[in-house]
């Protein structure tokens, strides 16, 4: 059993671990997050790291951060320790109560309000980006796969998180994107280009635009985040189709538990449904 590890060894192996994460095609944002958590941990450790150091570190984190943040940091560190071959040093995450509501999420009414605000402001690119994400469930970082050829075919194949999955476009979305391309003079390649020709718009740019449109539409800022439209797609799909296995396939989830998170209802929606019982 490996009951301890030197801080120096953990620091020396970190660049190699970073390269491994890139080889696994994790997103840059995810890699940066893991590295920041690990470096913060190493900065607080003694020269020799044993299980008691790990337990103490979790206690220290609990005094600084909320449970969700503590667990997020612990997961990053545990992942690195397992890669190093020191699973014995891993510590358990903090137990938290699951809240089965999604109050900080965009509603369908909010979505249409944002579309209207984007259209009135002449922001055609973000208008169609919103329609594309809400209509397919793709991640913002996957917009590079939305090409002229993909729209003509009615679907596209995406490689993300170590696996392939197909994304399908409805006939209506195909017509709308085709018309957008015609008006914008886009004849081939990526439809939603960023600053540089041939390269997709960045996630940061999309997120910033969504925040601006939300402000213009009077939508609470906390309900607009990178996955908000993806959540909306999942909820709408379940309400209309109701096949969670198929939804998991469309979203690229390996576990149904992950998909359930995307389909939870808000407190107001739960109340509305209870009122329908008429009891």
N, C-alpha and C positions, 0 to 999 in steps of 0.2 A: 504493500500500500504506500502511496505517496502522501505523506502527512504534512509536508511543507514544501514551499518553493521559495527561491531567493527572489528578491525584488529585482535584482540585476538581470536575472535570467528572463523574467517576465517582460522587462523593458526591452531587452535585446531581441526577443522573438516577436515583438509587436509589429515591426515593419513587414515581416514575413506573413503575419496574420492579416495585415491590411491587404497584401497582394492576394492572399487566399480569398478574401471577401470580394475583391474585384473579379477574381476568376469565377466565383459563384454568381457573378452578375447582380450583386446587391446594388441598390441605388446609392448614389453618392451621399444623399441625405442620410440614409441608413448607416452607411459606413462612418460618416462624420460623427453621427450620434454614438455609435458603439465606441469609437476611438476616444471621444470626449469623456464618456463614462469610465472607460478603462484608465485613461490618464489621470482623471480625478481620483480614482481609487488608488492607483500606484503612488500618487503624490501624498496620500495619507498613510501609507503602509511603512512598516519597519523593514529592515534589511532582509529579515526572514519572515515569510508569511505563512502562518499556520491557521488551523480551523478557528481557534479562539480569536485571532485577528479579524477573520471574516465575520464572525458573530458580533464582535464589538463594532465593526464598521457598519453593519446593518443597523445596529442600535443608534449609532451616530447619525446615519442618514434619516432614521425615523424621527429624530429630533429636529431635523432641518427641513424635511420635505413631507408632502402628503403621501399617503400609502401608494397611490398609483405611480408617482414619480420614483419612490423607493423601489418598487417592484420593477420598473423599467430599467433602472440602473443595475439592480441585482441580476436581471436577465442578461444584460450586456456582459457583465463580469463573469457570470456562470458559463456563458457561451464561450468566452475566451479560455477559461480554466479547463473546460472539457476539451477544447481544441489542443491545449497544451498537454493533456493527459493527466490532469489533476482534478478529476471529478470529485474526489473525496473532500476537496476544499469548498465545494459549492454549498451555498446556504439556501434555505427555502425562502420563497417570497412571502410577503405579509398577506394574511387572509383578509379579504375585504368582502363586504356585503354587495351582492349584485343588485343594481338598480335597473328594473325592467322598464325604463322610460327613456325616450330620446327627445327630451324637451328642447335641446339646443341643436335642432336640425331644421333644414329648410322645408317648408310646406309646398304643396303644388301651387297654391295661390301666390306664395312668395316667388316661386320660380317664374310664373307667368308675369308677375309684376316686374321682375328683373329683365325678362325678355322685352317687355314693353319699354322699359327705361333705356335699354341698350339700343333698341330700334329708334326711339325718339332722339337719342344722342348721336345717331349715325355710326354707332360702333358695331359694324356688321360682322367683323371677325369674331369678337367675343360673343355676339348674338348666336352665331352658328357653332361656336365652340360649346356653348351651353346646351344647345339643342343636341349636339353630337354626344356629349357625355351623358346627358339625361336620357337620351334615346338608346344608348348602347351599354352604359355602365362601365365604360373604360376609365382607366385612371388618367389623370392629367398628363403624366409622363409617357403615356402610350399614344398620345396624339400624333406622334411621328408615323404611326402605322396607318393613319387616315390619309390615303392617297387618292389621286384621280382614278387610278386603276382599280383600287379597292372598292370605290363607290360604284364604278361600272360593273364590277363583279357581284356587288351586293354583300360582300363579306371581306374580311382580312384576317390573316393569321398573325398572332402576336407571340413574341417570345419574352417572357418576364418571369422572374423568380424561379428560374431553372426549369421552366416547362412551356410548351406551346398551348395556345388555345385559340379558338376561332371567335371572332366578333362579327355579328351580323347587323346589317343596316336595314331598317324597314324601307318599304317602297317609298313612303312619303319622305323619309330622311334622304334617301338617294336622290329624289327629285329636287329637294331643297338644296342639297349640297351641289348638285349638278348646276343648278341655276346660279348659285353663289359663285362657282368656278367660272361660269360663263361671264358673269358681270365683272368679276375681278381679273379676268384674263388668265386664269390658271388652266393650263392645258396638260400638265403632267406633274408627277412627283407629289411631294407633301403639300397638302391643301393649306394647313395652318403653319406657314413659315414664320420664323422669328426675325430677328435683326439681320441674320446672315442667310443668303439664298441657299436653298438646299438643306437647311437645318430647321427642325421644328421649333416652334415657340417654346420657351422655357416654362417650367412649372411655376417659377417665381413670377413671371410676367402674367400668366393666366390668373394666378391667385390675386395679384395686385389689381388686375382689371375687374375681377369678380367683386372685390371689396369696394372698388369705386362705383360699380353699377349698383351694388347693394345699398350703398349710401345714398345714391341718387334716387333709388326706389323706396327709400325709407325702411329697408329691411334690417333687423338687428344684426350687427356685425358678427356676433358670436355664433350665428347660425350658418354663416358662410365660411367654409373652410375647404381644403383641397378635395375631401371626399364627400362634400355635402350633396352634390348632384348625383354621385354614385349611390349614395344612400337613397335618394329620391327614386332613382331607377329601380333599385331593389324592392323598395316598399310598393311601388306602383306595379311591378311585375307580380309580386305575391298577391296583391289585391285583385289583379286581373286574371292571372294565369294560375297561381297557387302551387306551382311545382318547385319546391325548394332544391331538389336535386339538380334540375335543369338550371336553376338560377345560380347554384354553386359553380356549375360548369361554365356559365357565361361570365361570372365574376372572376374565375380562376382560383377558387378556393379549394384546398385539399380536404378541409374539414367542414362538415355541415355546421358545427358550432360557430365557426367564424361567420358563416352566411346568416345565421340567426341574428347576430348583432346588427346587421344591416336592415333587418325587417321589423325591429321593435317599434312599437307605437309610442306616441307622446302621451303625456298625462291627459291633455285635452281630448285627444282621440279616444283614449280609454273611457273617459267620462261620456263622450258622445255615444259610444257603443253601448254603454250601460243604460243610457237613457232610452235606447231602442228596445230594451227588454220589456218595458211597460209592466213592471212587477210592483 
